[in-house]
Amino acid sequence: MTGLSSILQRLEFQGSVTLPGRPSEALSRWRRKRSIAIGISFAAAGAGVVLIIIGAIVRDVGFWSLSIIVGALLGVLGLFVGVILVGVGLLWRERIASEKLPVRLDAVGISLRGIGHIPWRDLRAPERRYVPVKNDIGGRCTVMPLTQRAQARVRMQPGDWQLRVGPRPYLSFDQPFLLLPGVQGLSEDEVVRLFHHVWSTFSTGYQH
């Protein structure tokens, strides 16, 4: 029996299930890109230091004296960008840590990342879509669109609560999506199938 089959069976007999969370695929991709960007930034800063040293040694040899200026600019820019990216990661520590909190599914709704219940009637069927964002987790995401009523409720919550719901599209004041969580032992496709099954079982339909 697969992990998904076991979860569905438990849900059928118990009416609820609590699952260990893990970072969503969207967050994992965001963290990988951020790590690569940090590495490139600090590598650029290191290259800048090397250019400064070379320029200082052979500054009397033609254009090599310019390497001091180029190295200084490259070093400062690389260090600045790297520090900013590290700072963003520190600011997001709680949000990232919340991905590992338990995911609870029952007839009422879903609890995840330390927030909930979010009623099934406030959600639409899971889907994959590209969400353009700025300074947020976005790109290709697996989400459940929120109804208008749910979006109004989200707007009434504190900022850190809203942040755990899902990506906010660039230049939007609303939080229109619930980002599906990761579940230990399940692939992203299996998570989508799980949530679609539970949503179709317990939802009363679309509420606009």
C-alpha positions, 0 to 999 in steps of 0.5 A: 500500500502506497503512502497516499493510499494509506493516508486516504484509508486513514482519512476514510475511517477516522475522518481526519488525518495529521501528517508531518509537513515538509517544505513545499516544492516552490519553497525548495526551488526558491531556497536553491536559487537563493543559495546559488545567488549567494554563492555567486555574489560572494564569489564575485566579491572574492574575485574583486579582492583578487583583482585589487591584489593583482592591481596593487602588485602590477599597478605600474603595468599599463591597464592593470592599474584599473583592476584596483577600481574594477576589483573594488566595485566588484567586491563591494557590489558582490558583498552588498548583494550577498549580505542582502540575500543572507538577510532575507533568509534570516527574515524568513526563518519563521516562515521557512520553519513553519513548512515543517509543522503538521498538516491536518486535514478533516471535514472542517478544513485544513490547518498547515504552517501553524495557521487554520482551520481554513474551511474547504468551502473557502477553497477551490480545487488544487491547480498548478499555475505560475505566480509572478511575485516580488520578494516572495515565494513564487514561480510555478506553484501548486495552489488552491485558489481562495474564494472572495470571502476567504480573501477578505478573511485573510486581509483581516489577519496579521501580516505573518499569518498572511505570509503563511497562506501563500504567494501574493502576486506582484502589485496585488493587495490580495492573497488569492492563493493557498500554497499547498504544503509539502507532506513527508513521504509524498511527491508533489503530484501525490499532494495535489491528488490528496488535496483534490480528493479531500476537497471534493469529498468535504467541500460544499462547492464553490463559494464566490 
